Amino acid sequence: MDPLDKARDLLRRFKGDAYLFGVGALYEIGPWVRRAGNRATLVRGTFPGSDEYVRQIRSALVEAGVELAAEVRGARPNAPYEDVLRIHEELDRAGTDVVISFGGGSTIDAVKAALVLGAMGGRIDDYFGTDLVTKALERSGAALPAHVAIQTVAGSAAHLTKYSNVTDLSTGQKKLIVDDAIVPAHPAFDYETTLSEPKALTADGAFDGMSHMLEVLYGAVGKPHCALAAEIVEAGLPLILEHLPRVMADPGDRRGREALALATDLGGYAIMIGGTNGAHLTSFSLVDVLPHGRACALMNPYYTVFFAPAIEGPLQLIADIWRRAGLTETDFRALTGRELGVAVAEAMFAFARRVGFPTRLQEVEGFTTAHASRALTAAKSPQLRMKLQNMPIPMTAEMVDDYMRPVLDAATQGDLGLIRIVS
C-alpha cells in the first residue's frame, strides 16, 4: 500500500465522514459550512496567499446559501491572551451561529478559547486545565457555537484536537485548555494551502507533529491505546523522515507537502488518544525564544534518555523506523535502558541538524537560565499537571527539581550525561 494511502485510511478511521481533508478540499467548503449553520463569522489568518483563499471561501459560502456576517483578524503566533479577548469581543458583536476559523494553530486555538468565553464568560484562566469547560457547560446549560476549523499549516493539528494553547506575553508562559468540548465539530484542511509555507514554518510544523506521535507513544506503554499509538507512529513518522528534507530542498514538492500534512494530522490523532508530556511541557516556557515545534525538537532527545528505561519497546520501534529511512547505521537491537535512549537521542540530533535546528539551549539566541527556572516553576503548576501525569515515568511536583532540573541542565549544555535516571 502507498504510505500516503495508509495515512489516509488511519485518518478516516479517526474521523470518519466528519473531516474534510486532502488536496482541493476548499472546493467543497461551502456545503461543509452549511452543514453547521447558515450565518457565519470568519476569523482569518493573514499569511502570504491568504487573500485568494479567503475570496474562494467567500464565494463558496454565497453559493451554499451561507451569510457571511463578519470577518475578524486571526491571532498572532502562540495565541496571546489579548488576541483571544479581542476575537471573543468581535464574535460576541457578530452573534452568528457558526464561527469559521481559517489559519494556523494559533488562530484556531484562539477561536476555541474565545468561544468558551463567549458561552460562559469569566476569565480565560478559569478554564486552563483538563475538562473544566465541560464541567462549566454542564453547570450552566450553555453550549458552544458550531466551529468550522479550516487548517492551513501542517503541524499542530489544532483543527482536530481538544487543546487550546494560549500565551501570557507578559510572563512568556503558555497555558493549556484540554477538553473534548472544544474539539471543532467541522474540521477541514486543504493540503494545497501548505505550498506557501516558509521553510522554517514547514520544519517547525513537521517536528511538532513528530513530537505529538513520539510523546504519545512514550506515554502509552502498558495502556490500552499502546498498539494504536504504535500504528500511528509506524504510518506517520516515516513520512516526516522521508519527506521533510525533500520539501526543504524543493518547497513545491506536492507529494512531499501532502505527506507532511497527513503525518501531522496523524499527530493530531495521536494526541486525541493519549497525551504529550516532557518536551511539550518545557516548550511552553520557551515561547519567547523558540517556535513551538523547534522547542519540542530540541527537548525530546533529552527526555528520551530520561524515559529510556521505561520505554524500551517504543524506542526499538522508533530506532527501526530511523534505520529503515537510512538515517542511521547504529545497530540498536543489542542496546537497552539508558544506552538505548542515548543512541536514539543521537539519531534525533542528527536529523534536527539536517534541517538546521539547534540541539542545545545554549545555541538559542535569547535563552537564559531564567527560562529554565520558568520551566521548572510551570511544571509544578496544577494547570499543567496533566503533562507530568502523561510521562512514562509519572512525576509529581515534588520530583521536578530532582529530575527535571537535570534534564534542563543537559539540554542547556548539550550533555546527555547530566540526565539523572529515576531509580
C-alpha positions as CSV (number, residue, x, y, z in Angstrom):
1,M,0.0,0.0,0.0
2,D,1.2,3.5,-0.8
3,P,2.3,5.0,2.6
4,L,0.1,8.0,1.9
5,D,-2.9,5.8,1.5
6,K,-2.2,4.1,4.8
7,A,-2.1,7.5,6.5
8,R,-5.4,8.5,4.8
9,D,-7.0,5.2,6.0
10,L,-6.0,5.9,9.6
11,L,-7.5,9.4,9.4
12,R,-10.8,8.1,8.1
13,R,-10.8,5.6,11.0
14,F,-10.2,8.5,13.3
15,K,-12.8,11.0,12.0
16,G,-15.0,9.0,9.6
17,D,-17.0,11.5,7.4
18,A,-16.6,14.3,9.9
19,Y,-13.3,15.6,8.4
20,L,-13.0,17.3,5.0
21,F,-9.3,16.9,4.0
22,G,-6.9,16.5,1.2
23,V,-5.9,18.4,-1.9
24,G,-8.7,20.5,-3.2
25,A,-10.8,20.3,0.0
26,L,-11.6,24.1,-0.2
27,Y,-13.7,23.5,-3.3
28,E,-16.2,21.7,-1.0
29,I,-16.1,24.2,1.8
30,G,-19.5,25.9,1.1
31,P,-21.6,22.8,1.7
32,W,-19.3,21.8,4.6
33,V,-20.1,25.1,6.4
34,R,-23.8,24.9,5.5
35,R,-24.0,21.6,7.5
36,A,-23.1,23.7,10.6
37,G,-25.4,26.7,10.1
38,N,-26.4,29.4,7.7
39,R,-25.0,32.6,9.3
40,A,-21.2,32.7,9.8
41,T,-18.3,34.8,11.1
42,L,-14.9,34.2,9.6
43,V,-11.8,34.5,11.7
44,R,-9.0,34.6,9.3
45,G,-5.2,34.4,9.2
46,T,-3.2,36.8,7.0
47,F,-0.4,34.6,5.7
48,P,1.0,35.1,2.2
49,G,-1.6,34.0,-0.3
50,S,-4.4,34.0,2.2
51,D,-6.4,36.7,0.5
52,E,-7.0,34.5,-2.5
53,Y,-8.1,31.6,-0.3
54,V,-10.5,33.9,1.6
55,R,-12.0,35.1,-1.7
56,Q,-12.6,31.4,-2.5
57,I,-14.2,30.8,0.8
58,R,-16.5,33.8,0.5
59,S,-17.6,32.7,-3.0
60,A,-18.3,29.2,-1.8
61,L,-20.4,30.4,1.1
62,V,-22.5,32.5,-1.2
63,E,-23.1,29.5,-3.5
64,A,-24.1,27.4,-0.5
65,G,-26.5,29.9,0.8
66,V,-24.5,30.9,3.9
67,E,-24.5,34.5,5.0
68,L,-21.0,35.8,5.9
69,A,-21.9,38.4,8.6
70,A,-18.4,39.5,9.7
71,E,-14.7,38.9,9.2
72,V,-12.3,39.1,12.1
73,R,-8.5,39.2,12.1
74,G,-6.9,36.0,13.4
75,A,-4.3,35.6,16.2
76,R,-0.6,36.2,16.3
77,P,1.8,33.3,16.9
78,N,1.1,31.4,20.2
79,A,-2.4,32.8,20.6
80,P,-1.7,35.6,23.0
81,Y,-4.3,36.4,25.7
82,E,-5.0,39.8,24.1
83,D,-5.9,38.2,20.8
84,V,-8.2,35.7,22.4
85,L,-10.1,38.6,24.2
86,R,-10.3,40.7,21.0
87,I,-11.6,37.8,19.0
88,H,-14.1,37.0,21.8
89,E,-15.4,40.5,21.7
90,E,-15.8,40.7,17.9
91,L,-17.5,37.3,17.8
92,D,-19.9,38.5,20.6
93,R,-20.8,41.5,18.5
94,A,-21.4,39.4,15.3
95,G,-23.7,37.0,17.1
96,T,-23.6,34.3,14.4
97,D,-24.5,30.6,14.8
98,V,-21.4,29.4,13.0
99,V,-17.7,30.5,13.5
100,I,-15.2,29.7,10.8
101,S,-11.5,29.8,11.8
102,F,-9.1,29.9,8.8
103,G,-5.4,29.8,9.7
104,G,-2.7,28.0,11.5
105,G,-2.9,26.5,15.0
106,S,-2.7,29.9,16.8
107,T,-5.8,31.3,15.1
108,I,-7.7,28.0,15.6
109,D,-6.7,27.8,19.3
110,A,-7.6,31.4,19.9
111,V,-11.1,30.8,18.5
112,K,-11.6,27.8,20.7
113,A,-10.8,29.8,23.7
114,A,-12.8,32.8,22.5
115,L,-15.9,30.5,22.0
116,V,-15.5,29.3,25.6
117,L,-15.5,32.9,26.9
118,G,-18.5,33.8,24.7
119,A,-20.6,30.9,26.0
120,M,-19.8,31.1,29.7
121,G,-17.9,34.3,30.5
122,G,-15.4,34.6,33.3
123,R,-11.6,34.8,32.8
124,I,-9.7,32.6,30.4
125,D,-7.6,31.4,33.4
126,D,-10.7,29.8,34.7
127,Y,-10.5,27.1,32.0
128,F,-6.8,26.2,32.0
129,G,-6.5,22.5,32.9
130,T,-8.4,19.4,32.0
131,D,-12.2,19.1,31.4
132,L,-13.0,22.4,33.1
133,V,-15.0,23.6,30.1
134,T,-17.2,20.5,30.1
135,K,-17.9,21.0,33.8
136,A,-18.8,24.6,33.3
137,L,-21.1,23.8,30.4
138,E,-22.9,21.2,32.5
139,R,-23.4,23.6,35.3
140,S,-24.6,26.4,33.1
141,G,-26.6,24.5,30.5
142,A,-24.8,26.6,27.8
143,A,-23.5,25.3,24.5
144,L,-20.6,26.4,22.3
145,P,-21.4,27.7,18.8
146,A,-20.6,25.5,15.8
147,H,-17.0,25.7,14.9
148,V,-15.7,25.1,11.3
149,A,-11.9,24.9,11.8
150,I,-10.0,25.2,8.5
151,Q,-6.3,24.4,9.0
152,T,-3.7,26.0,6.7
153,V,-0.4,24.7,8.3
154,A,0.9,21.2,8.6
155,G,1.8,21.0,12.3
156,S,-0.3,21.5,15.4
157,A,-3.4,19.7,14.1
158,A,-5.4,22.2,16.2
159,H,-8.4,21.6,13.9
160,L,-8.7,18.0,15.1
161,T,-8.0,18.2,18.8
162,K,-9.2,19.1,22.3
163,Y,-6.3,21.5,23.0
164,S,-6.2,25.3,23.1
165,N,-2.8,26.8,23.8
166,V,-2.9,30.4,25.0
167,T,0.1,32.6,25.9
168,D,0.6,35.2,28.5
169,L,3.1,37.5,26.8
170,S,3.8,39.4,30.0
171,T,5.3,36.3,31.6
172,G,6.3,34.4,28.4
173,Q,4.3,31.4,29.6
174,K,1.9,29.3,27.6
175,K,-1.0,27.5,29.2
176,L,-3.5,24.9,28.0
177,I,-7.2,24.2,27.9
178,V,-7.7,20.4,27.4
179,D,-11.3,19.5,26.9
180,D,-13.3,17.4,24.4
181,A,-16.0,20.1,24.4
182,I,-13.7,22.4,22.3
183,V,-12.9,19.9,19.6
184,P,-14.1,21.6,16.3
185,A,-17.1,19.6,15.1
186,H,-16.4,20.5,11.4
187,P,-12.7,20.4,10.7
188,A,-11.2,20.9,7.2
189,F,-7.7,21.1,5.7
190,D,-6.9,21.7,2.0
191,Y,-3.3,20.5,1.8
192,E,-2.7,22.8,-1.1
193,T,-2.5,25.7,1.4
194,T,0.7,24.3,2.8
195,L,2.5,25.1,-0.5
196,S,3.0,28.7,0.6
197,E,4.5,27.8,4.0
198,P,8.1,29.2,4.5
199,K,10.8,26.6,5.1
200,A,11.2,27.4,8.7
201,L,7.5,27.0,9.4
202,T,7.4,23.8,7.5
203,A,10.2,22.3,9.6
204,D,8.7,23.6,12.9
205,G,5.3,22.1,12.0
206,A,6.8,18.7,11.0
207,F,8.7,18.4,14.3
208,D,5.6,19.4,16.2
209,G,3.7,16.6,14.5
210,M,6.6,14.2,15.2
211,S,6.6,15.2,18.8
212,H,2.9,14.5,19.1
213,M,3.4,11.0,17.9
214,L,6.6,10.2,19.9
215,E,5.4,11.6,23.2
216,V,2.0,9.8,23.0
217,L,3.9,6.6,22.2
218,Y,6.2,7.1,25.1
219,G,3.3,7.6,27.5
220,A,1.2,4.7,26.1
221,V,3.4,1.9,27.5
222,G,1.1,-0.5,29.3
223,K,-2.1,1.3,28.4
224,P,-5.0,0.3,26.2
225,H,-4.0,2.7,23.4
226,C,-0.4,1.5,23.1
227,A,-1.0,-0.6,19.9
228,L,-2.9,2.2,18.2
229,A,-0.2,4.7,19.1
230,A,2.4,2.4,17.6
231,E,0.4,2.0,14.4
232,I,0.1,5.8,14.1
233,V,3.9,6.2,14.6
234,E,4.6,3.5,12.0
235,A,2.5,5.3,9.5
236,G,3.3,8.9,10.2
237,L,6.9,9.1,11.4
238,P,8.4,7.7,8.1
239,L,6.5,10.3,6.1
240,I,8.3,13.1,8.1
241,L,11.7,11.5,8.0
242,E,11.5,10.9,4.2
243,H,9.7,14.0,3.0
244,L,10.8,16.9,5.2
245,P,14.3,17.0,3.7
246,R,12.8,16.8,0.3
247,V,10.4,19.6,0.9
248,M,13.1,21.7,2.5
249,A,15.1,21.3,-0.8
250,D,12.0,21.8,-3.0
251,P,9.1,23.6,-1.3
252,G,7.0,23.0,-4.4
253,D,7.2,19.2,-3.9
254,R,3.4,18.5,-3.9
255,R,3.6,14.8,-2.8
256,G,6.0,15.8,0.0
257,R,3.7,18.6,1.2
258,E,0.7,16.1,1.2
259,A,2.8,13.6,3.1
260,L,3.7,16.1,5.8
261,A,0.1,17.3,6.1
262,L,-1.0,13.7,6.5
263,A,1.7,12.9,9.1
264,T,0.9,15.9,11.2
265,D,-2.8,15.1,11.0
266,L,-1.8,11.7,12.4
267,G,0.0,13.6,15.2
268,G,-3.4,15.1,15.9
269,Y,-4.9,11.6,16.1
270,A,-2.2,10.6,18.5
271,I,-2.9,13.4,21.0
272,M,-6.6,12.5,20.9
273,I,-5.9,9.0,22.2
274,G,-3.0,9.9,24.6
275,G,-1.2,13.0,25.8
276,T,2.1,14.7,25.3
277,N,4.5,15.1,28.2
278,G,8.0,16.3,28.9
279,A,9.1,18.1,25.7
280,H,5.8,19.9,25.2
281,L,5.7,20.9,28.9
282,T,9.1,22.5,28.7
283,S,8.3,24.1,25.3
284,F,5.5,26.2,27.0
285,S,8.2,28.2,28.8
286,L,10.4,28.8,25.7
287,V,7.8,30.7,23.6
288,D,9.7,33.9,23.6
289,V,12.9,32.4,22.2
290,L,11.9,29.3,20.1
291,P,9.0,28.3,17.9
292,H,7.0,25.5,19.4
293,G,8.0,22.7,17.1
294,R,11.6,23.7,17.3
295,A,11.5,23.7,21.1
296,C,9.9,20.2,21.1
297,A,12.6,19.0,18.6
298,L,15.3,20.3,20.9
299,M,13.9,18.8,24.1
300,N,12.6,15.4,23.0
301,P,16.0,13.7,22.7
302,Y,16.8,14.7,26.3
303,Y,13.5,13.4,27.6
304,T,14.0,10.3,25.5
305,V,17.1,9.5,27.6
306,F,15.3,10.3,30.9
307,F,12.4,8.0,30.0
308,A,14.5,5.3,28.3
309,P,14.4,2.5,31.0
310,A,10.6,2.7,30.9
311,I,10.1,2.8,27.1
312,E,12.5,0.3,25.5
313,G,9.8,-1.2,23.3
314,P,8.8,2.2,21.7
315,L,12.5,3.1,21.4
316,Q,13.2,0.0,19.4
317,L,10.3,0.7,17.1
318,I,11.5,4.3,16.6
319,A,15.0,3.2,16.0
320,D,13.9,0.7,13.4
321,I,12.0,3.4,11.6
322,W,15.1,5.7,11.7
323,R,17.2,2.8,10.3
324,R,14.8,2.0,7.5
325,A,14.8,5.6,6.5
326,G,18.6,5.3,6.0
327,L,19.3,8.0,8.6
328,T,21.5,5.9,11.0
329,E,23.7,2.8,10.8
330,T,23.6,2.2,14.5
331,D,22.6,-1.4,15.5
332,F,20.1,-0.6,18.3
333,R,19.0,-4.2,18.8
334,A,21.7,-5.0,21.4
335,L,21.1,-1.8,23.4
336,T,18.9,-1.4,26.4
337,G,17.9,1.2,29.0
338,R,19.9,4.5,29.1
339,E,22.3,3.3,26.4
340,L,19.4,2.7,24.0
341,G,18.0,6.2,24.9
342,V,21.3,7.9,24.2
343,A,21.6,6.2,20.8
344,V,18.1,7.2,19.8
345,A,18.7,10.7,21.0
346,E,21.8,11.0,18.9
347,A,19.9,9.9,15.8
348,M,17.3,12.6,16.6
349,F,20.0,15.2,17.0
350,A,21.4,14.2,13.6
351,F,18.0,14.7,11.9
352,A,17.4,18.0,13.6
353,R,20.8,19.3,12.5
354,R,19.9,18.2,8.9
355,V,17.2,20.9,8.8
356,G,19.3,23.5,10.7
357,F,17.7,23.1,14.2
358,P,19.7,23.7,17.4
359,T,20.3,20.7,19.6
360,R,21.2,22.6,22.9
361,L,19.6,25.6,24.5
362,Q,22.9,27.5,24.7
363,E,22.7,27.8,20.9
364,V,19.4,29.6,21.1
365,E,19.6,33.4,20.9
366,G,17.9,35.0,23.9
367,F,17.9,31.9,26.1
368,T,18.9,32.4,29.7
369,T,18.8,30.5,33.0
370,A,15.6,32.3,33.7
371,H,13.9,30.2,31.0
372,A,14.9,27.0,32.8
373,S,13.6,28.4,36.1
374,R,10.3,29.4,34.4
375,A,10.0,25.9,33.0
376,L,10.6,24.3,36.5
377,T,8.0,26.6,38.1
378,A,5.4,25.9,35.3
379,A,5.9,22.2,35.7
380,K,4.7,22.4,39.3
381,S,1.5,24.3,38.3
382,P,-1.7,22.4,38.8
383,Q,-2.9,23.8,35.5
384,L,-0.2,21.8,33.7
385,R,-0.3,18.7,35.9
386,M,-1.6,16.6,33.0
387,K,1.8,16.8,31.4
388,L,3.6,15.3,34.4
389,Q,0.9,12.6,34.7
390,N,1.3,11.7,31.0
391,M,5.0,11.0,31.4
392,P,6.0,7.3,31.0
393,I,7.8,7.8,34.4
394,P,5.0,9.7,36.2
395,M,6.3,12.7,38.0
396,T,4.9,14.7,40.9
397,A,5.6,18.4,41.5
398,E,7.9,17.3,44.3
399,M,10.1,15.4,41.9
400,V,10.6,18.3,39.4
401,D,13.7,19.8,41.0
402,D,15.4,16.4,41.4
403,Y,14.7,15.0,38.0
404,M,13.5,17.7,35.6
405,R,16.2,20.2,36.5
406,P,19.0,17.8,35.4
407,V,17.1,17.3,32.0
408,L,17.1,21.0,31.5
409,D,20.8,21.3,32.5
410,A,21.6,18.6,30.0
411,A,19.6,20.4,27.3
412,T,21.2,23.7,28.1
413,Q,24.8,22.3,27.8
414,G,24.1,19.6,25.2
415,D,25.4,16.9,27.7
416,L,23.2,13.8,27.9
417,G,25.4,12.6,30.7
418,L,23.8,15.1,33.1
419,I,20.4,13.4,33.0
420,R,19.5,11.6,36.2
421,I,17.5,8.4,35.8
422,V,14.8,7.6,38.3
423,S,15.9,4.5,40.3
